[in-house]
C-alpha cells in the first residue's frame, strides 16, 4: 500500500522582505535619512480567505531582522 505522502512536494517555507523607511539620527543632526531594513523569516501558517468575489492569501510568519555588518551580525 502506498502512502499519501509519496507524491507530495515540499518546499522550504522561507520568506524575505525589504522595507525602505526614513529614520532620524539620535545625534545633533536630526535630518531624516533613508534606511533599508531587511528581514527574513519562515511561514508558520497559510490561510486562504474567500470573500466570494475576492480571495486573499494570508501568511503568518516569524521574522528575524537581518544584520550583515558590524559586531552584532545576526546571519551570514
C-alpha positions as CSV (number, residue, x, y, z in Angstrom):
1,X,0.0,0.0,0.0
2,X,1.4,3.4,-1.0
3,X,1.5,6.4,1.4
4,X,-0.4,9.5,0.6
5,X,2.8,11.4,1.2
6,X,4.7,9.7,-1.5
7,X,3.7,12.1,-4.3
8,X,3.8,15.3,-2.2
9,X,6.3,18.0,-3.0
10,X,7.7,20.0,-0.1
11,X,9.5,23.4,-0.2
12,X,11.3,25.5,2.4
13,X,8.8,27.9,3.9
14,X,11.3,30.9,3.9
15,X,10.2,34.5,3.2
16,X,12.2,37.7,2.7
17,X,11.1,41.3,2.8
18,X,12.9,44.6,2.4
19,X,11.5,47.9,3.7
20,X,12.7,51.4,2.9
21,X,12.0,53.9,5.7
22,X,13.0,57.4,6.8
23,X,14.9,57.5,10.2
24,X,16.3,60.4,12.2
25,X,19.7,60.2,13.9
26,X,19.8,60.5,17.7
27,X,22.8,62.8,17.4
28,X,22.8,66.6,16.8
29,X,22.0,66.2,13.1
30,X,18.3,65.3,13.2
31,X,17.7,65.4,9.4
32,X,16.0,62.2,8.2
33,X,17.9,59.7,6.2
34,X,16.7,56.8,4.0
35,X,17.3,53.4,5.6
36,X,16.8,49.9,4.2
37,X,15.6,47.3,6.7
38,X,15.8,43.6,5.7
39,X,14.0,40.8,7.4
40,X,14.0,37.0,6.8
41,X,11.5,34.6,8.3
42,X,9.6,31.4,8.0
43,X,6.0,30.7,7.3
44,X,4.0,29.3,10.3
45,X,0.6,29.2,8.8
46,X,-1.1,29.9,5.4
47,X,-4.8,31.0,5.3
48,X,-7.0,31.4,2.2
49,X,-9.8,33.9,2.9
50,X,-12.6,33.6,0.3
51,X,-14.9,36.6,0.2
52,X,-16.9,35.3,-2.8
53,X,-15.6,37.8,-5.4
54,X,-12.1,38.2,-3.9
55,X,-9.7,35.6,-2.5
56,X,-6.9,36.7,-0.2
57,X,-3.9,34.6,0.9
58,X,-2.6,35.5,4.4
59,X,0.9,34.3,5.6
60,X,1.6,34.2,9.3
61,X,5.4,34.4,9.7
62,X,8.1,34.6,12.3
63,X,10.6,37.3,11.4
64,X,14.3,37.9,12.2
65,X,15.9,41.2,11.4
66,X,18.9,40.6,9.0
67,X,22.1,42.4,10.1
68,X,25.0,41.6,7.8
69,X,27.5,44.1,9.1
70,X,29.2,45.2,12.3
71,X,29.9,43.4,15.5
72,X,26.3,42.2,16.0
73,X,25.9,40.1,12.9
74,X,22.8,38.0,13.1
75,X,23.3,36.0,9.9
76,X,25.8,35.4,7.2
